[in-house]
């Protein structure tokens, strides 16, 4: 049950902060986990299917494409028909595609299944944030987003290690079996325990005119576009990073898939530390005041990564040290920027969360695409991610000067 909505207010939340954070973390982690669990297996798949590295990279690129584009549909669908039924439908699609990937006889079938997996997983990012916006704004929303971020990091942190261990004791099929289990458990929890949080679903919002109006409103409003662009460049850089690191750390540095999985804890551990530090800092200062130093630190991590790779041979610390700085900074900026972008749009929260997610995954898709065209994984890593982080800093600082002017 919800109380009447007063002007400038939101309905009383149907979920507590703790449950909202728990469901949000499980949902938003689905996409990154499905990517991170898979990356250690990518070199193995080349031999397993008797194909090329380019074809295996394409399976990840198609996953990005499905993930990014589907968000533009599932977010508005949840505004129109409710969060819960859309989550159930898309999660069922994800589980079915994971089964298809497990049984894939050729790399072409695997490509198709990864595309559909991306479509199914897209609902996690888009709707988890809409669920937060349905019940919370301001400092409470920032706290929930921060908690989601901390727990989100655990999934991608453990996934490469789990993927490496699975490859050590079984073949590549085990990686997709793990995805089936995750998706099926999450689907059961949503169907069993998640109440509907969208208090006023409206089918008109999914009609073409409604979609155009909603996305047009968001694209024209700098309150949405500035924080979303900064997040799109930085989080997109993190996603693009995931497509390059296996080929630098495994092929060039010489780590085994298991060692690579363990080494990725360096990145995610830094993100978790950044989330904890941010949680403590938010007790004393407003989350918005952490954005500028956080974006500066992101850009510093990118510049250090570029300098390390251009000035010396690739090494684990030379790569993962700057990546750790970058990951720590991301945890500082995500809660506030996400809250800032969604807060002004309560009636189209699904569309706003979807477009934000699209910009993030679109950034990852563009970054990974440019990296693939580069041809040299080291050169790509030294240029693509640093460029994205510096661009995010330019957008943030330019927006700040515009507000002053």
N, C-alpha and C positions, 0 to 999 in steps of 0.2 A: 504493500500500500504506500502511496505517496501523498504528501500534503499539497494543497494548492500552491502554485508557483507565483511568488510575488515578483513585481518588477525588479529586474537586476539580480534576482535570486535563482536558485535551482531547486528542484524537488529534493525532499529528504532522501538520502541514499538508501537503496534497498540492500546494499552490501556495506559492511563495515570497512574501515580503512585496511585492516589486515586481510580480509577476504578479497577485497578488490585488488590489493597488491599481489596476493597469491595467484588468483586467476589471471591477472595481467601478466605476471612473470611467466607462467606456464604457456600462455598463448603467444606472447611476443618472442619467446625463445624458440618456437617451433621452426621458423624460417632459418635463423642463424645456426641452430643445431643441425638441421638437415644439410646445410652447406658444410659446416665444420666437421661433422662426422664423416663426410664423403671425401674431403680433400686428401687425407693420407692414402686413400685407395686410388687416386687418379693415375699415378705412374703404373700401378699394378694393372689397371684396366687396359692400358695400351697393349700389354702382352696378352691379357686374357681374351681380348676381342681381336687380336691381330690387326690393330688399327694404328693410327697416327696420334701423336700428342695433340695435334690440332683438333681432331675429332673428339677426343676426350675433353679438351677444354670447351668445346662447343656444348657438351652436356651441361656444363656449369653455366655457360652464357645463356642457354635456353631456360635454365632454372631461374636465373635472374630476370629474364624477359617475362616469363609467366608470372613470377612473383610481383614484379613492378606493375604490369598492366592490369592484372586481376584485382588489385587493390582499388582501382578506379571504379570497379563494379561492385565489389562486396561491401565497401563502405556505404555507398548510397542505398544498396539493398537493405542494409541493417537500419538505415534511417527510415526506410519505407515499411519494412515488415518486422522489425525487431532484431535485436542482437542475437538472441538465442537460436532461432531457426536457421539463420544464415550461417552461424558458426557450425551447427550440426551438419548442414549440407556440404559446406566446403571441407570440413574435416573428414567426412566420409569419402569425398573425392581424393583427398590426400592419401588416405589409407589404401584406397583402391589403386592409385598410381604407384604407391610404394610396393604393393604386391606385384604389379606389372613390371616394375624395375627389377625386382628380385628374380623374376622369371625371364627377363629379356634375353633372347637368343642372339641378338646382334646389337652393335653399337647404335644403329639407327633406331631400333626400338627403345633402347635406353635413352636416347635423346628425347624421343616423344614422351616417355614416361617422366623424365625429369622436367619437361615443360609442364605437364599436367600436375606434377608434384608442386611446382612453384605456384600454380594457380590455386591449389588447395591450401597451401601454407600461407598464402597472402592474407587470409582472413585473420590470422593471429595478430599481425602488426596493426592492421587497420582497426579492428574492432576492440582490441584490448585497450587502446587509448581512448576510444569512444566510450567504453564502459567507465573509465576513470572520469571522463568529462561529464558523463550522465549524473554522477553523484558528487563531484568535488571540483573546486576551483581554488586559485590562490595558493597560500602556503600548504594547505592540506594536499592539494593536487601535486605540488612540487615534492612533498615528502613521499607520496605514493610512487611518483615517477622515479624518485631516487632509489627507493626500495626495490622497485621493479628492475632498475638498472643494475643494482648489486647482484640480485638473484639471476638476472638475465646473463650476466657475465659468467656465472658458474656453469651454465649449460654449454656455451661455446668453449669454455675453458677445459671442461672435462671431455668434450666430444672428440677432439683430435686424439687425445690419449686413449679413449675408448675405441676409436676407429683403428688406431695403431695396434692395440691389444687384440682386437677382433681379427685383424689381418695376420697377427702372429700365431693365432690358434685355429683360424679357419680361413676361408677364401673371401672374396669381395661380396658374396651374397649375404654374409652375416651383417654387413653394414646396413643393408636395406631391411633386413629382418629387424634390426634395432629400431629403424624408423617406423616400421609397421607397429611395433610394440608401443612406442611413444605416442603415435597418432591414435591408436585404438584406446589406450588408457585415457588420453586427454578427451577424446570423443565421449567416452563413458562418463567421465567426471562432469563434462558440460551438460550432457543430457540428464544426469542425475541430480546435480547440485546447483547449477547456475540459474538464478531467477532472471526474468526479463528486466533489464535496466532502462530500456528506452520507454519512457512514460507516455510518449505521444507519437507512435509510428504513423506515417502518412504515405500511402502508396503513390501519391502524386509526385513524391520526391524522386522516384525511379523513372518517371516518364522523361522522354528526351528533353522537353522544355524545362522540367525541373532539374535535370542533370546539368544542362547548359547554364541555367540560372545559378545553381549552387557553385559550380566550379568557376563561373565567371565572377561571382562575388568574391571568392577566395583569391583568385589570380589578380584581381584589381586592388586588393586590400593589403597595404604594406604591413599591417599588424600580423598578417599571416605569412606573407611572402618573405619578409626579411629573416625571421627566425627559422622558417622552413628551409630557405636557401642555405643558410649557414649549417643547419643540421644535414641537409642533403649533401653538401660538399664534404663535411667531416665524417659522418657516418658512412656515406657512400665511399669515401676513401678507405675506411676500415673494411668494407665489404670487398672492394677492389684488392686491397692488401691480401685478403684471404686467397685470392686466385693466383697471386704471384709468389707468396712465401714458400709453398711446397717445392716449386721449381728452383728457387734460389737456395733454400736450406737443405733440400734433399739432393738435388742434382749438382749444385755448385759447391756448397759447403761440405756435403757428404754425410748428412745425418740419415739414419735409417727412418722408415716410417714411424716406428715406435718412439725413437728419440725426438723426431719432429713433433709428434703429438704431445710428448712431455714438455718440449720446449715452448709450445704455445701457451702453457700455463704462465709463462713469463708475461705475455701480453695480457691475458685475462686477469692474472693476479694484480697487475698494475691498475686495471680498470676497477677491480673490486676495492683496492686501496683508495683509489680516487673517489669511489662512491661513499666509502666510509668517512673519508676526510670531508667530503661535501656534506654528508649527514651531520657531522659534528659542527661544521662551519655554519650551517643553516640555523643552528640554535642561537647564534650570535648575530648573523647578518642575513639580510634578505637574499634569496637565491639569485635574484637578478644581478646583484653586485659581483657574482662569481663569473659572469659570462665573459666580460672583457679579459680578465687574466686567463680564463680557461681557453679562449680562442687564441690568445697570444701564445700560450703554452702548446696548443695543437700545432700552430705554425712552426714553433721552435723545433718540435719533434720532427716535423717534415723536413725542415732545413738540415737538421743534424743527420737524418737518414740519407739525404742526398749527398752531403759532404762525406759521410763515411764510405759510401759505395763508390764515389768518384775518386776519392783520395787513397783508397786502400783496397786490397782484395776482400771479397765478401767473407765475413766471419759471423758466428752466432751472436756474439755481443755487439759487433758493429752494426748488425741489423736490428736485433731485438732490444738493444738499449734505447735507441731513438723511438722505436715502436712503443716501448713501455711509457715514455714521456707522452707520446700522442694518446695512448689509451687512458692514462691517468687524467689527462685534460678533458677527454670526451666525457668522462663521468661527471666532471664539474659543470659542463654546460647543458647536457641533455635535459635534466629535470626542468630547469627554468625555461629554456627555449621551447620545449614541448608544451608546457603550461601556457606560455605567452601566445603561442600560435593557435591553440584550441579554445582558450577562454572566451573570446568574443563571439563564438559561433555555436551556441547550445543546440539550435534546431537542426543544424547540419553537421553535427559532431562527427558522424560517420564519414561524410564526404571530406571533411577537413583532415581527419586522421588518415584517410585513404590517400589524399593528395600528398600529405606529408610523407607517408610511407613510400609513395611512388617516387617522390623526389630523392629519397634516400636510396632506394633500390635502383632508380634510374641513374643516380650518381655512380653506384657500384657497377652497373651495367656498362655505362660509358667508360669508366676507368678501366674495367677489365677488357673492354673492346679495344681501347687505345693500347693497352699493354700487349694484347695479342698481335696487333699490327706492328708493334715495335720489333718483335722477333727475338730480342735478347731480354731474358727475364731480369737480369741485373740492371740494365739500362732502364727498363720499364719501372722497376721498383724505385730507382733513384730519381725518376722524373714525375711519374703520374701522381703518386700520393703527395709528395711535397707540393706540387702545383695546386692540388685540390685544397690542401690546408692553407696555403698562402692566399688563395682566392677567397676562402671563407673569411679570413682575417680582413681582406680588403672590403668585402661586402659588409661585414659588421662595423668596421670603422667608418665607412662611407655613410651607412645608415645613421650612425651616431652623430656625424657632422651635419647630416641633413636635419636631424631633430633639433640640433643647436641653432642652425640657421633659420 
